[in-house]
Amino acid sequence: MRRVVITGAGTVNALAHDVPGTLAAMRAGRCGIGPLDIADVDRLSVRIGGQVRGWDAAAHLDRAALSGADRFAQFALVAAAQAMRESGLAVGDGTDCGVVLGTAGGGLITQDDSYRAVYAEGKSRVHPLTVPKLMQNAGASHVSMAHGIRGPVFTVSTACASSNHAMGLAFQMIRAGALRAVLTGGSEAMLCFGGIKAWEGLRVMSARACRPFSRTRDGMVQGEGAAVFVFEEREAALARGARILAEVVGFAMTSDAGDLVAPSVDGAARAMAGALADAGLAPGEVGYINAHGTGTAANDRTEAAAIAQVFGAAAPPVSSTKAMHGHLIGGTGAVELLACLMALRDGILAPTIGHEEADPDFALDVVPNTARAARVEVALSNAFAFGGLNAVLALRRG
């Protein structure tokens, strides 16, 4: 089987509009969560989020993309362009390259605006490109057209595990020899009235802050943005002199087959153990875990128990960056993979900020509040979704 490496990365999120800015914010433990600036925010109970501030799509995209791309697709386009610039990948005729992106909501802002126009404002027409803007494959399709990629192009939608599933499938296709390179990751833009109001109904949102693994946690906080990576066959990357950011060495996905919203210790543990087995790694070789870590009572307790089941009392440091950039739903695993790259390449563990008090229900080193220097050879990235869908990636220092 072929080996798979990452040669480019790009992002737009609440911390920064690029990778260097995002990693600097993670090292500093800066919080990008704040008051929401959206229509009808006064009708919401939850009025905070990891919103991308100062976003000027016109500074990045041409007129055609601006008129036909929802906010989630705009983020994907810009992140992909950054990744391609860093990678220096030449796609040739594009037939041996692909695009696999994750999203849960797709063009939710377009959908929300259209409902508002018809039902609240009494208009009889919507934007003529409403359907192509709201479809979930729009981000992947825009990226493929921007870069001339003519191989497999599709979107994965598995709620909060969408990005990890997308990146795992990209990894498997390259490893199997089906493709030379894939632009992969995820994008989400759910911070609109309808998007927040729907999540309010689940009663899992915090109106104050995201505090993963803290005893005082009281819920998740939504974010938005994208991260896209160039996954490439290792020999091809070395042959062209590409800089390798990390190697992807394992992937596993499991289903709880239990409850639609309640997480499962067994499902999460099997996904982590499966990623290690796929990579041929022992638990003791893992130096860092980027947790799903949503800040809800159920997820954090379940994930901690699953980590204990796989790693025992010798669990490595674990942190959740959602306290900084929010929960990007379908795009969250992609942005969080940046923390794994930082651990592997720079030897810096991103902190779990907002940690006020240790939870006596579990004993984890959650890198509380302050980043930490550490040499990491192997990292895991966890993503666990509603519907009982789990996806875990294993990465090694490149």
C-alpha positions in Angstrom: 0.0 0.0 0.0 1.1 3.5 -0.7 2.1 6.0 2.0 0.1 9.2 2.3 1.5 12.6 3.4 0.1 16.1 3.9 1.9 18.7 1.8 -0.4 21.7 2.1 -2.9 23.2 4.6 -5.3 26.2 4.5 -8.0 27.5 6.8 -10.5 30.2 7.5 -11.9 30.2 11.1 -12.8 32.3 14.1 -9.1 32.5 15.2 -7.6 33.6 11.8 -8.1 33.6 8.1 -4.9 31.4 7.5 -2.9 28.7 9.0 0.0 30.7 10.6 -2.5 33.0 12.3 -4.5 30.1 13.6 -1.5 28.2 15.0 -0.3 31.4 16.7 -3.7 31.9 18.3 -3.7 28.2 19.4 -0.3 28.6 21.0 -1.4 31.8 22.8 -4.7 30.1 23.9 -6.7 32.9 22.4 -10.5 32.6 22.3 -12.3 33.5 19.0 -15.7 33.1 20.5 -17.8 36.2 21.0 -21.1 38.0 20.5 -22.8 36.9 17.2 -23.4 39.5 14.5 -26.4 38.0 12.6 -29.9 38.9 11.7 -32.5 38.4 14.5 -29.9 37.7 17.1 -32.1 39.3 19.7 -34.6 36.4 19.2 -32.0 33.8 20.3 -31.2 32.5 23.7 -27.7 31.7 22.6 -26.0 34.8 21.3 -22.3 33.8 21.1 -20.3 31.8 18.5 -17.0 31.3 16.9 -17.8 33.7 14.0 -15.4 34.5 11.2 -14.9 38.2 11.7 -13.9 40.7 9.0 -14.7 38.3 6.2 -14.4 40.0 2.8 -15.2 37.4 0.2 -14.6 39.9 -2.6 -11.0 40.2 -1.6 -10.5 36.5 -2.4 -13.0 35.4 -5.0 -14.1 36.6 -8.5 -17.6 37.8 -9.4 -18.8 34.4 -10.5 -17.8 32.7 -7.3 -19.3 35.5 -5.2 -22.7 35.2 -6.8 -22.8 31.4 -6.8 -21.1 30.4 -3.5 -22.7 30.3 -0.1 -20.5 31.3 2.8 -19.5 27.7 3.6 -18.3 27.3 0.0 -16.4 30.6 0.1 -14.5 29.4 3.1 -13.7 26.1 1.4 -12.5 27.9 -1.8 -10.1 30.2 0.2 -8.8 27.4 2.4 -8.2 25.1 -0.6 -6.3 27.9 -2.5 -4.0 28.4 0.5 -3.4 24.6 0.7 -2.6 24.4 -3.0 -0.2 27.4 -2.8 1.7 25.8 0.1 1.8 22.4 -1.5 2.8 23.5 -5.0 0.9 20.5 -6.3 0.6 20.4 -10.1 -2.6 18.6 -11.0 -1.8 18.0 -14.7 -5.0 17.0 -16.5 -6.6 16.5 -13.1 -7.9 13.0 -13.6 -5.7 11.4 -11.0 -6.6 13.9 -8.3 -9.8 14.4 -6.3 -11.7 16.6 -3.8 -13.4 15.1 -0.8 -14.9 17.6 1.7 -17.1 17.3 4.7 -20.1 19.4 5.6 -23.2 18.9 7.7 -25.4 21.8 6.8 -24.2 22.8 3.3 -25.6 26.2 2.2 -27.6 26.8 5.4 -27.2 30.5 5.2 -28.6 30.6 1.7 -31.5 28.4 2.8 -32.1 30.7 5.9 -32.1 33.8 3.7 -34.5 32.3 1.2 -37.0 31.3 3.9 -36.7 34.8 5.4 -37.4 36.4 2.0 -40.4 34.3 1.2 -42.0 33.8 4.6 -41.0 36.9 6.7 -40.6 39.5 3.9 -43.4 38.3 1.6 -41.3 38.1 -1.5 -42.4 35.9 -4.3 -38.9 35.0 -5.7 -35.6 33.9 -4.3 -32.1 34.1 -5.8 -31.9 32.2 -9.1 -28.9 30.3 -7.8 -30.5 29.2 -4.6 -30.4 25.5 -5.3 -26.7 25.3 -6.5 -25.7 27.6 -3.5 -27.4 25.5 -0.8 -26.5 22.0 -2.1 -24.0 20.2 0.1 -21.7 19.3 -2.7 -21.3 22.9 -3.7 -18.1 23.5 -1.8 -16.4 20.4 -3.3 -17.6 21.3 -6.8 -16.3 24.9 -6.5 -12.9 23.7 -5.4 -12.7 21.2 -8.2 -13.5 23.8 -10.8 -11.1 26.3 -9.3 -8.2 23.8 -9.6 -9.1 21.7 -12.6 -9.5 18.5 -10.6 -11.4 16.0 -12.7 -11.2 12.8 -10.6 -13.6 11.8 -7.9 -15.2 14.9 -6.3 -17.9 14.5 -3.6 -19.1 15.6 -0.2 -19.4 13.6 3.0 -22.2 14.5 5.4 -22.0 12.7 8.7 -22.8 15.5 11.1 -19.9 16.4 13.4 -17.7 13.6 12.0 -18.0 14.8 8.3 -14.5 16.2 8.0 -12.8 13.2 9.5 -14.8 10.8 7.4 -13.9 12.9 4.3 -10.2 12.9 5.1 -10.2 9.2 6.0 -11.7 8.3 2.6 -9.2 10.5 0.9 -6.4 8.7 2.8 -7.8 5.3 1.8 -8.1 6.2 -1.9 -4.5 7.4 -2.2 -3.2 4.5 -0.1 -5.0 2.1 -2.4 -3.5 3.7 -5.5 -6.7 5.1 -6.9 -5.5 8.7 -6.8 -2.3 10.6 -6.6 -3.6 13.5 -4.5 -6.8 14.7 -2.9 -7.9 18.1 -1.6 -9.7 17.2 1.6 -11.1 18.6 4.8 -14.3 20.3 5.6 -16.3 23.5 5.7 -19.3 24.8 7.6 -21.3 28.0 8.0 -24.3 27.5 10.3 -24.2 30.7 12.2 -27.5 32.1 11.1 -30.9 32.5 13.0 -32.3 29.2 11.8 -29.0 27.3 12.4 -28.7 28.5 16.0 -32.4 28.2 16.8 -32.4 24.5 15.7 -29.5 23.8 18.0 -31.1 25.6 20.9 -33.9 23.1 20.7 -31.5 20.3 21.6 -30.5 22.0 24.9 -26.8 21.3 24.5 -25.6 24.8 23.9 -23.9 27.1 26.3 -24.8 30.8 26.4 -21.6 31.7 28.2 -18.5 29.8 26.9 -17.2 26.4 25.8 -15.3 24.7 28.7 -14.3 21.2 27.5 -13.5 18.7 30.3 -14.0 21.3 33.0 -16.4 20.3 35.8 -18.2 23.7 35.2 -18.9 23.0 31.5 -22.5 23.6 30.5 -22.6 23.0 26.7 -21.1 23.5 23.3 -20.6 26.7 21.3 -21.0 26.8 17.5 -18.3 28.0 15.2 -17.9 28.4 11.4 -15.1 28.1 8.9 -13.1 25.6 6.9 -9.8 23.8 6.7 -8.5 22.0 3.6 -5.4 19.9 3.1 -3.5 18.4 0.2 -3.2 14.7 0.9 -0.6 13.2 -1.5 1.1 9.9 -2.3 4.4 10.1 -0.5 6.7 9.0 -3.3 5.2 11.5 -5.7 5.6 14.3 -3.1 9.2 13.4 -2.4 10.0 13.2 -6.1 8.9 16.8 -6.6 10.6 18.0 -3.5 7.5 18.9 -1.6 7.7 19.8 2.1 5.9 17.2 4.2 3.8 18.5 7.1 2.9 15.0 8.5 2.1 11.5 7.4 -1.4 10.1 7.7 -0.9 6.5 8.9 -4.3 5.2 10.1 -8.0 5.7 10.0 -11.0 3.9 11.4 -14.8 4.6 11.5 -17.4 2.9 13.6 -21.1 3.1 14.3 -22.7 3.0 17.8 -25.9 1.6 16.4 -27.5 2.7 19.6 -28.9 6.2 20.2 -29.4 9.1 17.7 -27.8 11.7 20.0 -26.3 9.9 23.1 -22.6 9.0 22.6 -21.2 5.5 23.2 -18.0 4.6 25.0 -17.7 1.5 23.0 -18.1 3.1 19.6 -15.5 5.8 20.4 -13.1 3.3 21.8 -13.4 1.0 18.8 -12.7 3.9 16.5 -9.5 4.9 18.3 -8.3 1.3 18.6 -9.1 0.8 15.0 -7.1 3.7 13.8 -4.1 2.5 15.8 -4.5 -1.0 14.4 -4.8 0.3 10.9 -1.5 2.2 11.4 0.2 -0.7 13.1 0.7 1.4 16.3 0.6 0.5 20.0 -1.3 2.9 22.3 1.9 3.8 24.1 3.3 5.4 20.9 0.6 8.1 20.8 1.9 11.4 22.2 -1.2 13.6 21.8 -4.9 13.3 21.2 -7.0 16.1 19.8 -10.3 15.3 21.5 -13.8 15.8 20.1 -14.3 17.6 23.4 -17.5 19.5 22.8 -18.0 20.8 26.4 -21.2 18.9 26.9 -21.6 16.7 30.0 -22.3 13.6 27.9 -19.6 13.9 25.3 -16.7 14.7 27.6 -17.6 12.0 30.1 -18.0 9.4 27.3 -14.9 10.4 25.4 -12.8 10.3 28.6 -14.1 6.8 29.4 -13.3 5.7 25.8 -9.7 7.1 26.1 -9.3 5.2 29.4 -10.5 2.0 27.8 -8.0 2.2 25.0 -5.0 3.8 26.8 -5.5 2.8 30.4 -3.9 4.9 33.1 -1.1 5.9 30.7 -3.2 8.1 28.4 -1.3 10.8 26.6 -2.1 14.5 26.9 -5.6 15.3 25.5 -6.9 18.7 24.5 -9.9 20.3 22.8 -9.5 23.4 20.7 -13.3 23.9 20.4 -13.0 26.3 23.4 -11.1 28.6 21.1 -12.8 28.4 17.7 -16.1 26.8 18.6 -17.7 23.6 17.2 -17.6 23.8 13.4 -20.0 20.8 13.2 -19.1 19.2 9.8 -15.9 21.3 9.5 -14.6 20.8 13.0 -12.3 17.8 12.5 -10.5 19.6 9.7 -9.7 22.7 11.7 -8.7 20.5 14.7 -6.3 18.6 12.5 -4.2 21.8 12.5 -3.6 21.3 16.2 -2.2 17.8 15.4 0.1 19.2 12.8 1.3 21.8 15.3 2.0 19.1 17.9 3.9 16.9 15.3 5.8 19.6 13.5 6.4 22.3 16.1 6.3 20.3 19.3 3.5 22.5 20.8 0.3 21.1 22.4 -2.7 23.3 21.9 -4.4 24.0 25.3 -7.9 23.4 26.5 -8.8 26.9 27.5 -11.7 27.8 29.7 -10.7 25.0 32.1 -11.9 26.2 35.5 -12.0 23.0 37.6 -11.0 19.4 37.1 -13.8 16.9 36.8 -13.6 14.2 39.4 -15.3 11.8 37.0 -12.2 11.3 34.9 -8.4 11.7 35.2 -7.0 13.2 32.0 -4.2 15.6 31.3 -6.2 18.1 29.3 -3.4 20.6 28.8 -5.4 23.2 30.8 -5.4 26.8 29.6 -1.8 27.1 28.6 0.0 25.6 25.6 2.8 23.1 26.3 6.0 22.1 24.6 6.3 18.3 24.0 7.9 16.0 21.4 5.2 14.1 19.7 5.8 11.4 17.1 2.1 10.2 16.8 -1.2 12.0 17.2 -4.8 11.0 17.0 -7.7 13.3 16.0 -11.1 12.2 17.2 -14.6 13.1 15.8 -17.8 11.7 17.1 -21.2 12.6 15.6 -24.9 12.5 16.3 -26.2 9.3 14.7 -23.6 7.4 16.5 -20.9 7.9 13.8 -17.2 7.9 14.9 -14.1 8.7 12.8 -10.5 8.8 14.0 -7.3 9.7 12.2 -3.8 8.7 13.2 -0.9 10.9 12.1 2.9 10.5 12.4 5.7 13.1 12.3 6.7 13.6 8.6 
